[in-house]
Amino acid sequence: MKKTKLKHYVGVIALCTVLMASACSNGSNTAASGNAAVVETASTDQQTEKAAFATTELSMDELVEFDDEDYKTEWSEDSSTKIVFNGTSASVTGAGAAAGDGGSVSITEAGTYVLSGTLNDGQLTVNVPDGTIHLVLNGLEMHDNDSAPLYIVEAGKVVMTLQEGTENKLSDGTNYVNADATAEEPNAALYSKADLTINGKGKLTVEGNFNNGINSRDDLKLVSGTIAVKAVDDGVQGKDRVAALEGAKLTVEAGGDGVKATNAEEEGKGIIAIGGGTFDITSGNDALQAETSMLVNGGTFSLKTGGGSENGETHVEERGGWGGGQQAAPDTASTATGTDAAATEEESTSAKALKAGTDIQVGGGTFEIDSADDSIHSNGNLMIAGGELMLTTGDDGIHADTAVTIAGGKINITKSYEGIEGSVITLAGGETTVTASDDGMNVGGGNDGSSVNGRAGQNTITDGTHMLTITGGTYYVNATGDGLDSNGSIAMSGGTVTVNGPTNAGNGSLDYDGTFEMTGGYLIAAGSSGMVQSTSDTSTQQSVLMTFPSTLEAGTMVRLEDSEGNAIATVAPAKTFQSIMISSPDLKQGSTYTIYSGGSSTGTETNGLYEGGEYTGGTKVVSFEITSAVTWVNESGVTTAQSGMGMGGGGRPMRGQGGQPPAEGTVPEAAPQGTTDTGTQAQ
């Protein structure tokens, strides 16, 4: 048979898969007690060399193959068998099918079958080993009180066409009676043990009152048609894969998962591949779940899980905890042991929007997500290279246990616990806005217990090399906890990053344990001063960190000018702040600069940054000369860098006495302005 591939849907995305073997084998990275791990603080170059980068490519062509039969919608009276249901009876005109008691019909030969009419309580079965069946739903309504009204027992392949201009419906009862009482099939109103393709321009409504709505034990392909599914458990399942193209319009209301691919045992299966279409999914659990890989290259998605973000888990910080990096109290599944632990985890709820066991790649599409759990979650790697994503979540906005790569697209995380989290994060392009009640970006948070079958629990820091790398793109972070938080190092060579960090002195707009090598790009980080860090003094691009004598109100403008009055940066932080760090390629050693506060600008404002226009009315705070990679400044002039805990070139002062944060507006006694403290950083 001739095979055709959809070249116009191919969207190969290179996903950087970080292999941790060399780092994990290092004896210094053995796990400590509890969920902590010993984090190496080698130089950025040394840490980068320890990570081996491989490339995994996912494309529609490789994940799913559509052939000519998948697009076939044509049929004729002469070459088809006509089946008409009439309440409690059925008439068959043509070969290959036979009517039975109560209007049930069995199809036993390959061919095209045109179905119409109403069946009150009965079943259409297909049992054609190795044959191809073309079912045309031409104004059909079928109900079965105690089984699946449409049951594909065996076939080489089934193509179901929704005839243009028709409405069709399949529904079942709340209890099934199977010939084998121990059998777990059928378990859906539309149940297929063969590859199933749905196409056409008609409509299909499926009500799964017993369990699932649509379930294929092989491939399920949605080429076109308007499909509405309502199910007490899962809406749509395809064991080996679920694939959809731009002609598909799917609406799902599910008590369990919305759409899922469940095969985790066989290589190359358990996949969701979407080239386009419209998806409106409301689910008690996950909206889209792939046991292995998920690729989305286009489409329009409206996804709501677990009742939405308002039903998200309450974390420590949201209950009044003060310190950055404190994680949520572990749920029952993370504390139970033995048999009890296994039982509890099985009962736990995962309410993520996009979830995959190995890889997620998003190359396009428009997403509006409101999720109780993570909006996008991969147990392996995750890449976003395109699309527009509006994410509102009760937990993480974007999470990968291994690597997160943002290479393009427009992302707006309007509400989250932690915005973007992964063992390694690479920011290379696009436009991203993050609002987080804890950390904006967290590197090294590792697996938070949100496995494919589990719900979020306490984060654990995985062994290995933890890096936040920024090479391009525009990023705006508004975080109640740490703004950029790395349990390893940070390297920035391009892009623009603006951080509105914490007002709480127990957190910092920047927080890293290794080094922060700044070699290019624009970085502005404003926040409290109690745990403030700068970039490392080994950076090749200069940075200025200004600490004010007291907190300034939200919206207070800060302007950094060169000696000729040219603006290096004009910014109005969105929250109260006492420190601000500015790094720009325009800063030069040996030059003099002036910081002003207050005033106004007629420039164009984007996320608190002003471009062009005139600045007036500001008060001069300090003038100073840059003589090193990092210049620490207060109202009196250049001060000695607060090298903090002996961790990283920029460092930060210790937490306040007794493990509590110092009061906002004061400098901790452990490391007053202009001094150096060499304590140990609290984890």
C-alpha positions as CSV (number, residue, x, y, z in Angstrom):
1,M,0.0,0.0,0.0
2,K,1.2,3.5,-0.8
3,K,2.4,5.4,2.3
4,T,2.3,9.2,2.5
5,K,3.8,11.3,5.1
6,L,2.8,14.8,6.2
7,K,5.8,16.8,5.3
8,H,4.0,20.0,6.0
9,Y,3.6,19.0,9.7
10,V,7.2,18.0,10.2
11,G,8.7,20.1,12.9
12,V,12.0,18.6,14.0
13,I,13.0,20.1,17.3
14,A,16.5,19.4,18.6
15,L,16.2,18.7,22.3
16,C,19.3,18.9,24.5
17,T,19.3,15.8,26.6
18,V,21.7,16.2,29.5
19,L,23.4,12.9,30.4
20,M,24.5,13.0,34.0
21,A,26.7,9.9,34.0
22,S,30.0,11.6,34.6
23,A,28.7,13.9,37.3
24,C,26.8,11.2,39.1
25,S,29.8,9.0,39.2
26,N,31.8,11.6,41.0
27,G,32.2,10.6,44.6
28,S,31.6,14.1,45.9
29,N,28.1,14.1,44.6
30,T,26.7,11.4,46.8
31,A,23.3,12.1,48.4
32,A,23.2,13.4,51.9
33,S,20.6,12.5,54.5
34,G,17.0,13.2,53.6
35,N,16.5,14.7,50.1
36,A,19.5,16.9,50.0
37,A,22.6,16.3,47.9
38,V,26.2,17.6,48.1
39,V,26.5,20.2,45.4
40,E,29.9,20.8,43.7
41,T,31.0,24.4,43.5
42,A,33.6,24.0,40.7
43,S,33.9,26.7,38.1
44,T,31.3,27.1,35.4
45,D,33.7,25.7,32.8
46,Q,34.5,22.7,34.9
47,Q,30.8,22.0,35.6
48,T,29.9,22.5,31.9
49,E,32.6,20.0,30.8
50,K,31.0,17.3,33.1
51,A,27.7,17.4,31.1
52,A,27.6,15.4,27.9
53,F,25.0,16.7,25.5
54,A,23.2,14.4,23.1
55,T,20.4,15.3,20.7
56,T,17.0,13.7,20.5
57,E,14.9,14.6,17.5
58,L,11.1,14.2,17.6
59,S,9.0,14.8,14.5
60,M,5.5,13.9,13.3
61,D,7.0,11.7,10.6
62,E,8.9,9.6,13.1
63,L,6.2,9.4,15.7
64,V,3.2,8.6,13.6
65,E,2.5,7.6,10.0
66,F,-0.7,8.5,8.1
67,D,-1.5,6.6,5.0
68,D,-4.1,7.0,2.2
69,E,-6.7,5.1,4.1
70,D,-6.6,7.5,7.0
71,Y,-7.9,10.2,4.8
72,K,-10.6,8.2,3.0
73,T,-14.1,9.6,3.4
74,E,-15.7,8.7,0.1
75,W,-18.2,5.9,-0.3
76,S,-20.9,4.9,-2.7
77,E,-24.2,3.0,-2.4
78,D,-23.1,0.4,-4.9
79,S,-19.9,-0.7,-3.1
80,S,-21.2,-0.3,0.6
81,T,-23.2,-2.4,3.0
82,K,-26.0,-0.4,4.5
83,I,-27.0,-0.9,8.1
84,V,-30.1,0.9,9.5
85,F,-31.0,0.7,13.2
86,N,-34.7,1.1,14.2
87,G,-34.9,1.1,18.0
88,T,-34.8,-2.6,18.8
89,S,-34.1,-4.0,15.3
90,A,-31.7,-3.5,12.5
91,S,-31.8,-4.1,8.7
92,V,-28.7,-5.0,6.7
93,T,-28.5,-4.4,3.0
94,G,-25.3,-6.0,1.5
95,A,-22.7,-8.5,2.4
96,G,-20.4,-8.9,5.4
97,A,-22.8,-8.1,8.3
98,A,-25.6,-9.8,10.1
99,A,-28.3,-8.6,12.5
100,G,-29.1,-10.3,15.7
101,D,-31.4,-10.1,18.7
102,G,-32.4,-6.6,19.9
103,G,-30.9,-4.9,16.9
104,S,-27.3,-5.9,17.5
105,V,-25.2,-6.3,14.4
106,S,-21.9,-8.2,13.8
107,I,-19.5,-7.3,11.0
108,T,-17.3,-10.2,9.8
109,E,-15.9,-9.1,6.5
110,A,-13.7,-6.3,5.2
111,G,-15.5,-3.5,3.5
112,T,-17.4,-0.2,3.8
113,Y,-20.4,0.0,6.1
114,V,-22.8,2.9,6.3
115,L,-24.5,3.2,9.6
116,S,-27.7,5.2,10.4
117,G,-30.7,5.2,12.7
118,T,-31.1,4.5,16.4
119,L,-30.3,1.5,18.5
120,N,-31.9,1.6,22.0
121,D,-29.9,-1.2,23.7
122,G,-27.5,-3.2,21.7
123,Q,-24.1,-3.5,20.2
124,L,-22.3,-3.3,16.9
125,T,-19.2,-5.6,16.8
126,V,-16.4,-5.8,14.3
127,N,-14.4,-9.0,14.1
128,V,-12.4,-9.1,10.9
129,P,-8.8,-10.4,11.4
130,D,-6.3,-8.5,9.3
131,G,-9.0,-6.7,7.2
132,T,-9.6,-3.0,6.8
133,I,-13.0,-1.7,7.8
134,H,-14.5,1.6,6.7
135,L,-17.4,2.7,9.0
136,V,-19.4,5.7,7.9
137,L,-21.5,7.2,10.6
138,N,-24.4,8.8,8.7
139,G,-26.8,10.0,11.4
140,L,-26.3,7.2,14.0
141,E,-27.3,7.0,17.7
142,M,-26.4,3.8,19.6
143,H,-26.8,2.9,23.3
144,D,-25.9,-0.2,25.2
145,N,-27.0,-0.6,28.8
146,D,-24.3,-3.1,29.8
147,S,-21.5,-2.9,27.3
148,A,-19.8,-0.9,24.6
149,P,-22.3,0.0,21.9
150,L,-19.4,-0.1,19.3
151,Y,-16.9,-2.8,20.0
152,I,-14.1,-3.5,17.5
153,V,-13.0,-7.0,18.6
154,E,-10.4,-7.5,15.9
155,A,-9.4,-5.9,12.6
156,G,-6.3,-4.9,10.7
157,K,-7.5,-1.3,10.8
158,V,-10.7,0.6,11.2
159,V,-11.4,4.0,9.6
160,M,-14.5,5.8,11.0
161,T,-15.9,8.6,8.9
162,L,-18.2,11.2,10.3
163,Q,-20.4,12.0,7.4
164,E,-20.6,15.8,6.7
165,G,-23.8,17.4,8.0
166,T,-24.7,14.6,10.4
167,E,-24.7,14.2,14.2
168,N,-23.8,10.9,15.7
169,K,-23.9,9.6,19.3
170,L,-22.5,6.6,21.2
171,S,-23.4,6.0,24.9
172,D,-23.3,3.2,27.4
173,G,-24.7,2.4,30.8
174,T,-23.1,2.6,34.3
175,N,-22.4,-1.1,34.6
176,Y,-21.0,-3.7,32.2
177,V,-21.9,-7.4,32.1
178,N,-19.1,-9.2,30.3
179,A,-19.1,-12.9,29.3
180,D,-15.9,-13.2,31.3
181,A,-16.5,-11.6,34.6
182,T,-12.7,-11.0,35.1
183,A,-12.3,-9.3,31.8
184,E,-11.3,-5.6,31.8
185,E,-12.6,-5.1,28.3
186,P,-14.5,-3.5,26.8
187,N,-14.3,-0.5,29.1
188,A,-15.4,2.4,26.9
189,A,-18.4,3.4,24.8
190,L,-16.2,3.3,21.7
191,Y,-13.8,0.4,22.3
192,S,-11.3,-0.8,19.7
193,K,-8.6,-3.5,19.9
194,A,-7.3,-2.4,16.5
195,D,-5.9,0.8,15.0
196,L,-8.6,3.3,14.8
197,T,-8.8,6.5,12.7
198,I,-11.6,9.1,12.8
199,N,-12.1,11.5,10.0
200,G,-14.8,13.4,8.2
201,K,-16.7,16.7,8.7
202,G,-19.6,15.5,10.8
203,K,-20.0,15.4,14.6
204,L,-19.7,12.6,17.1
205,T,-20.7,12.6,20.7
206,V,-19.5,9.9,23.1
207,E,-20.8,9.4,26.6
208,G,-18.7,6.9,28.7
209,N,-21.0,6.4,31.7
210,F,-19.3,3.2,32.9
211,N,-15.6,4.1,32.5
212,N,-13.9,5.7,29.5
213,G,-15.2,7.4,26.4
214,I,-13.0,6.3,23.5
215,N,-10.4,3.6,24.0
216,S,-8.1,2.1,21.3
217,R,-5.8,-0.7,22.3
218,D,-3.5,0.3,19.4
219,D,-3.2,3.6,17.6
220,L,-5.8,6.3,17.7
221,K,-5.6,8.9,14.9
222,L,-7.9,12.0,14.8
223,V,-7.7,13.4,11.3
224,S,-10.8,15.5,11.2
225,G,-14.3,15.9,12.6
226,T,-15.9,17.4,15.6
227,I,-15.8,15.0,18.6
228,A,-17.2,15.6,22.0
229,V,-16.5,13.1,24.8
230,K,-17.8,12.9,28.3
231,A,-16.5,10.1,30.6
232,V,-16.6,9.3,34.2
233,D,-12.9,8.2,34.0
234,D,-10.6,8.8,31.0
235,G,-11.9,10.6,28.0
236,V,-9.8,9.4,25.1
237,Q,-7.1,6.7,25.1
238,G,-4.8,5.2,22.5
239,K,-2.5,2.6,24.0
240,D,0.3,2.9,21.5
241,R,-0.3,6.5,20.4
242,V,-2.8,9.3,20.0
243,A,-2.2,11.5,17.0
244,A,-4.2,14.5,15.8
245,L,-4.1,16.8,12.8
246,E,-5.4,20.3,12.1
247,G,-8.9,19.1,11.1
248,A,-9.7,17.6,14.4
249,K,-11.9,19.4,17.0
250,L,-12.0,17.6,20.3
251,T,-13.9,18.5,23.4
252,V,-13.4,16.3,26.6
253,E,-15.0,16.3,30.0
254,A,-13.4,13.6,32.0
255,G,-13.3,12.6,35.6
256,G,-9.9,11.1,35.1
257,D,-7.4,11.9,32.3
258,G,-8.5,13.8,29.2
259,V,-6.3,12.2,26.5
260,K,-3.7,9.6,27.2
261,A,-1.3,7.1,25.5
262,T,-0.6,4.3,28.0
263,N,2.0,1.9,26.5
264,A,5.2,2.1,28.6
265,E,6.4,-1.4,27.9
266,E,7.2,-1.2,24.1
267,E,9.8,1.0,22.6
268,G,8.5,3.7,20.4
269,K,5.0,3.6,21.8
270,G,3.0,5.4,24.5
271,I,3.2,8.6,22.4
272,I,1.0,11.7,21.8
273,A,1.8,13.6,18.6
274,I,-0.3,16.6,17.6
275,G,0.2,18.5,14.4
276,G,-2.8,20.8,14.9
277,G,-6.5,20.9,15.8
278,T,-8.6,22.3,18.5
279,F,-8.7,20.8,22.0
280,D,-11.0,21.9,24.9
281,I,-10.3,19.6,27.8
282,T,-11.6,19.7,31.4
283,S,-10.3,16.8,33.4
284,G,-10.1,15.7,37.0
285,N,-6.6,14.4,36.4
286,D,-4.1,15.1,33.6
287,A,-5.3,16.8,30.4
288,L,-2.8,15.3,28.0
289,Q,-0.6,12.4,29.2
290,A,1.9,10.4,27.3
291,E,3.8,7.5,28.9
292,T,6.8,8.2,26.8
293,S,7.0,11.2,24.4
294,M,4.8,14.1,23.5
295,L,5.2,16.4,20.5
296,V,2.9,19.4,19.9
297,N,3.6,21.3,16.7
298,G,0.3,23.3,16.5
299,G,-3.3,23.6,17.5
300,T,-5.4,25.5,19.9
301,F,-5.7,24.2,23.5
302,S,-7.9,25.2,26.4
303,L,-7.0,22.9,29.3
304,K,-8.3,22.8,32.9
305,T,-7.2,20.1,35.3
306,G,-8.2,19.2,38.9
307,G,-10.6,22.1,39.2
308,G,-7.9,24.6,38.2
309,S,-5.1,26.4,39.9
310,E,-7.2,27.4,42.9
311,N,-7.2,23.7,43.9
312,G,-3.4,23.6,43.9
313,E,-1.5,22.2,46.9
314,T,-0.7,24.7,49.7
315,H,3.1,25.1,50.1
316,V,5.2,26.1,53.0
317,E,5.8,29.7,51.8
318,E,2.1,30.1,51.2
319,R,1.4,29.1,54.8
320,G,3.8,31.8,56.0
321,G,7.2,30.1,55.8
322,W,10.0,32.6,55.3
323,G,13.0,31.0,53.6
324,G,13.6,30.5,49.9
325,G,14.2,26.8,49.0
326,Q,11.8,25.5,51.6
327,Q,9.7,22.9,50.0
328,A,6.1,21.8,50.5
329,A,5.5,19.4,53.4
330,P,5.7,16.0,51.8
331,D,2.4,14.4,51.0
332,T,1.4,11.0,52.3
333,A,2.9,9.2,49.3
334,S,6.3,10.7,50.0
335,T,6.4,9.7,53.7
336,A,4.8,6.3,53.8
337,T,6.9,3.2,53.6
338,G,6.6,-0.3,52.3
339,T,3.2,-1.6,51.1
340,D,1.5,1.5,52.5
341,A,3.7,3.8,50.4
342,A,2.9,1.9,47.2
343,A,-0.8,1.9,47.9
344,T,-0.9,5.6,48.7
345,E,1.1,6.6,45.6
346,E,-1.3,4.6,43.4
347,E,-4.2,6.5,45.0
348,S,-2.5,9.9,44.6
349,T,-3.8,12.4,42.0
350,S,-1.9,13.9,39.2
351,A,-3.6,17.0,37.7
352,K,-1.1,18.3,35.1
353,A,-2.0,19.8,31.8
354,L,0.8,18.3,29.5
355,K,2.7,15.4,31.0
356,A,5.1,12.9,29.5
357,G,7.4,10.1,30.9
358,T,10.5,10.9,28.8
359,D,10.2,14.0,26.5
360,I,7.9,16.9,25.7
361,Q,8.5,19.2,22.8
362,V,6.3,22.1,21.9
363,G,7.0,23.7,18.5
364,G,3.8,25.7,18.1
365,G,0.2,26.1,19.1
366,T,-1.8,28.4,21.4
367,F,-2.4,27.2,24.9
368,E,-4.6,28.5,27.7
369,I,-4.0,26.3,30.8
370,D,-5.4,26.4,34.3
371,S,-4.1,23.4,36.2
372,A,-4.1,22.4,39.8
373,D,-0.7,20.6,39.3
374,D,2.2,21.4,36.9
375,S,1.1,23.0,33.7
376,I,3.8,21.3,31.6
377,H,5.7,18.4,33.2
378,S,8.2,15.9,31.9
379,N,9.9,13.1,33.9
380,G,12.8,13.5,31.5
381,N,13.4,16.4,29.2
382,L,11.3,19.3,28.0
383,M,11.7,21.8,25.2
384,I,9.6,24.8,24.1
385,A,10.6,26.2,20.7
386,G,7.4,28.0,19.6
387,G,3.8,28.7,20.3
388,E,1.9,31.0,22.7
389,L,1.4,29.7,26.2
390,M,-0.7,31.2,29.0
391,L,-0.1,29.1,32.1
392,T,-1.9,29.4,35.4
393,T,-1.0,26.7,37.9
394,G,-1.2,25.6,41.5
395,D,2.3,24.1,41.3
396,D,5.1,24.5,38.8
397,G,4.5,26.3,35.5
398,I,7.1,24.3,33.6
399,H,8.9,21.3,35.1
400,A,11.4,18.6,33.9
401,D,13.2,16.2,36.1
402,T,16.2,16.5,33.8
403,A,16.5,19.3,31.3
404,V,14.3,22.3,30.4
405,T,15.1,24.2,27.2
406,I,13.3,27.4,26.2
407,A,14.3,28.1,22.6
408,G,11.4,30.2,21.4
409,G,7.7,31.0,21.7
410,K,5.8,33.4,24.0
411,I,5.2,32.1,27.5
412,N,3.3,33.8,30.2
413,I,3.1,32.0,33.6
414,T,0.6,34.1,35.3
415,K,0.5,32.1,38.6
416,S,2.7,29.4,39.9
417,Y,4.5,28.0,43.0
418,E,7.8,27.7,41.1
419,G,7.8,29.1,37.6
420,I,10.3,27.0,35.7
421,E,12.1,24.1,37.4
422,G,14.6,21.5,36.2
423,S,17.9,19.9,37.0
424,V,19.3,21.8,34.1
425,I,17.7,24.9,32.5
426,T,18.8,26.5,29.2
427,L,17.1,29.7,28.1
428,A,17.9,30.4,24.5
429,G,15.1,32.4,22.9
430,G,11.5,33.6,22.9
431,E,9.7,35.8,25.4
432,T,8.9,34.4,28.9
433,T,7.1,36.0,31.8
434,V,7.0,34.3,35.2
435,T,5.0,35.0,38.3
436,A,5.8,32.7,41.2
437,S,4.9,32.5,44.9
438,D,8.3,30.8,45.5
439,D,11.3,30.7,43.1
440,G,10.9,32.1,39.6
441,M,13.4,29.7,38.1
442,N,14.8,26.8,40.1
443,V,17.7,24.7,38.9
444,G,18.4,21.5,40.8
445,G,15.0,21.1,42.4
446,G,15.0,17.7,40.6
447,N,12.1,15.3,40.9
448,D,9.3,16.7,43.0
449,G,7.6,13.3,43.2
450,S,5.3,14.2,40.3
451,S,5.9,10.9,38.4
452,V,3.6,9.9,35.6
453,N,1.3,8.3,38.1
454,G,1.9,10.5,41.1
455,R,1.1,13.9,42.5
456,A,3.5,16.6,43.6
457,G,5.3,15.9,46.9
458,Q,8.5,17.2,48.4
459,N,11.3,18.2,45.9
460,T,14.6,16.4,46.0
461,I,17.8,17.7,44.5
462,T,19.2,15.2,42.1
463,D,22.9,14.3,41.9
464,G,24.8,15.8,39.0
465,T,25.6,19.1,37.4
466,H,23.1,21.8,37.9
467,M,23.3,24.7,35.5
468,L,21.2,27.7,34.5
469,T,22.4,28.8,31.1
470,I,21.1,32.0,29.4
471,T,22.1,32.6,25.8
472,G,19.2,34.6,24.3
473,G,15.6,35.6,24.6
474,T,13.7,38.0,26.9
475,Y,12.7,36.9,30.5
476,Y,10.7,38.8,33.1
477,V,10.5,37.2,36.6
478,N,8.3,38.3,39.5
479,A,9.1,35.9,42.4
480,T,8.2,36.0,46.1
481,G,11.0,33.5,46.7
482,D,14.3,33.6,44.9
483,G,14.2,35.1,41.4
484,L,16.9,32.9,39.7
485,D,17.8,30.0,42.0
486,S,20.5,27.5,41.0
487,N,21.7,24.7,43.3
488,G,24.8,24.8,41.0
489,S,26.0,27.6,38.8
490,I,24.6,30.2,36.3
491,A,26.1,31.3,33.0
492,M,24.7,34.2,31.0
493,S,26.1,35.2,27.6
494,G,23.0,36.9,25.9
495,G,19.4,37.8,26.2
496,T,17.6,40.2,28.5
497,V,16.5,39.2,32.1
498,T,14.6,41.4,34.5
499,V,14.0,40.1,38.0
500,N,11.5,41.5,40.5
501,G,12.7,39.5,43.4
502,P,11.5,39.0,47.0
503,T,10.6,41.6,49.5
504,N,11.4,39.1,52.2
505,A,15.0,39.3,53.4
506,G,15.3,35.6,53.6
507,N,15.4,35.3,49.8
508,G,17.3,36.9,47.0
509,S,16.7,38.0,43.5
510,L,19.7,35.8,42.6
511,D,20.6,32.7,44.5
512,Y,23.4,30.3,43.4
513,D,25.8,27.9,45.1
514,G,28.6,27.8,42.5
515,T,29.4,30.7,40.2
516,F,27.6,33.2,38.0
517,E,29.7,33.8,35.0
518,M,28.4,36.9,33.2
519,T,29.8,37.3,29.7
520,G,27.0,39.1,27.8
521,G,23.3,40.2,27.7
522,Y,21.4,42.5,30.0
523,L,20.4,41.6,33.6
524,I,18.5,43.7,36.1
525,A,17.7,42.1,39.4
526,A,15.9,44.0,42.1
527,G,14.7,42.8,45.5
528,S,15.5,42.6,49.2
529,S,19.1,43.0,50.5
530,G,19.3,40.4,53.2
531,M,20.5,37.5,51.0
532,V,21.7,39.6,48.0
533,Q,24.2,38.1,45.5
534,S,25.9,39.6,42.5
535,T,27.5,38.0,39.5
536,S,30.9,36.4,40.0
537,D,34.0,38.5,40.1
538,T,35.5,36.3,37.3
539,S,32.9,37.5,34.8
540,T,34.1,39.3,31.7
541,Q,31.1,41.7,31.7
542,Q,30.8,44.3,34.4
543,S,28.0,44.5,36.9
544,V,26.9,47.1,39.5
545,L,25.0,46.1,42.7
546,M,23.5,49.0,44.5
547,T,22.2,48.6,48.1
548,F,20.0,51.4,49.4
549,P,19.9,52.4,53.1
550,S,16.2,51.5,53.3
551,T,13.6,50.0,51.2
552,L,12.1,51.9,48.3
553,E,8.5,51.8,47.3
554,A,7.3,49.8,44.4
555,G,7.5,51.8,41.2
556,T,10.3,54.0,42.4
557,M,12.5,54.6,39.3
558,V,16.2,53.8,39.4
559,R,18.5,55.1,36.6
560,L,22.1,54.3,35.9
561,E,23.9,56.8,33.7
562,D,27.4,57.1,32.3
563,S,29.5,60.2,32.7
564,E,27.9,61.8,29.6
565,G,24.4,61.3,30.9
566,N,23.5,58.4,28.6
567,A,21.2,55.8,30.2
568,I,22.7,52.4,30.9
569,A,19.3,51.3,32.4
570,T,16.1,53.0,33.6
571,V,13.9,50.7,35.6
572,A,10.9,50.9,38.0
573,P,10.7,47.7,40.0
574,A,7.2,46.3,40.6
575,K,7.7,45.7,44.3
576,T,9.4,47.3,47.2
577,F,13.2,46.7,47.0
578,Q,16.4,47.6,48.8
579,S,19.0,46.3,46.3
580,I,19.3,46.3,42.5
581,M,21.9,44.7,40.3
582,I,22.5,45.9,36.8
583,S,24.8,44.2,34.2
584,S,25.1,45.5,30.7
585,P,27.6,45.3,27.8
586,D,27.7,49.1,28.0
587,L,29.4,49.1,31.4
588,K,33.2,49.6,31.1
589,Q,36.0,49.4,33.6
590,G,37.7,52.8,34.3
591,S,34.5,54.7,33.6
592,T,32.4,56.8,36.0
593,Y,28.7,56.2,36.5
594,T,25.9,57.8,38.5
595,I,22.8,56.3,40.1
596,Y,19.6,58.3,40.5
597,S,16.4,57.4,42.3
598,G,12.8,58.7,41.8
599,G,11.8,60.9,39.0
600,S,9.9,59.9,35.8
601,S,10.5,58.9,32.2
602,T,8.7,59.5,29.0
603,G,10.2,56.4,27.5
604,T,8.5,53.3,26.4
605,E,7.9,50.9,29.3
606,T,8.0,47.1,29.1
607,N,7.9,45.2,32.4
608,G,9.3,48.1,34.3
609,L,12.1,48.8,31.8
610,Y,12.1,52.1,30.0
611,E,13.6,52.7,26.5
612,G,14.2,56.1,25.0
613,G,12.4,59.3,26.2
614,E,13.5,61.8,28.7
615,Y,14.3,61.2,32.4
616,T,13.5,64.0,34.8
617,G,13.1,64.7,38.5
618,G,15.4,62.1,39.9
619,T,17.6,62.5,42.9
620,K,21.3,61.7,42.7
621,V,22.3,58.8,45.0
622,V,25.9,58.2,44.2
623,S,28.7,58.5,41.6
624,F,31.4,55.9,41.3
625,E,34.1,54.4,39.1
626,I,34.0,50.8,37.9
627,T,37.3,49.1,38.6
628,S,36.4,45.4,38.7
629,A,33.9,42.9,37.2
630,V,31.5,43.5,40.1
631,T,31.1,46.9,41.8
632,W,29.2,47.0,45.1
633,V,27.8,50.4,45.8
634,N,25.8,52.1,48.6
635,E,25.0,55.8,49.1
636,S,28.5,56.4,50.3
637,G,30.2,55.0,47.2
638,V,32.0,51.8,46.4
639,T,32.1,49.2,49.2
640,T,33.8,45.9,49.7
641,A,31.9,43.0,48.1
642,Q,29.8,40.8,50.4
643,S,31.4,37.5,49.4
644,G,29.0,35.8,51.7
645,M,29.3,32.1,52.4
646,G,32.5,31.5,50.6
647,M,30.2,30.2,47.8
648,G,30.6,31.9,44.4
649,G,32.3,35.0,43.3
650,G,29.4,37.3,44.2
651,G,28.3,35.7,47.4
652,R,25.8,36.8,49.9
653,P,25.5,37.4,53.6
654,M,24.4,34.9,56.1
655,R,20.8,34.5,57.3
656,G,19.8,36.4,60.4
657,Q,20.5,35.3,63.9
658,G,19.0,32.0,65.0
659,G,18.4,30.9,61.4
660,Q,15.7,33.6,60.8
661,P,15.9,36.3,58.1
662,P,17.1,39.7,59.1
663,A,14.5,42.4,59.1
664,E,13.8,44.1,55.9
665,G,15.6,47.5,55.7
666,T,18.6,46.3,57.8
667,V,21.9,44.7,57.0
668,P,22.6,41.4,58.8
669,E,25.1,41.6,61.6
670,A,26.8,38.5,60.2
671,A,27.9,40.5,57.1
672,P,27.4,44.3,57.4
673,Q,27.9,46.5,54.4
674,G,31.5,46.8,53.4
675,T,32.7,43.6,55.1
676,T,33.2,40.0,54.2
677,D,31.6,37.0,55.8
678,T,32.7,33.4,55.3
679,G,29.9,31.4,56.9
680,T,28.2,28.4,55.5
681,Q,25.2,28.7,53.3
682,A,22.0,27.3,54.7
683,Q,20.2,24.9,52.3
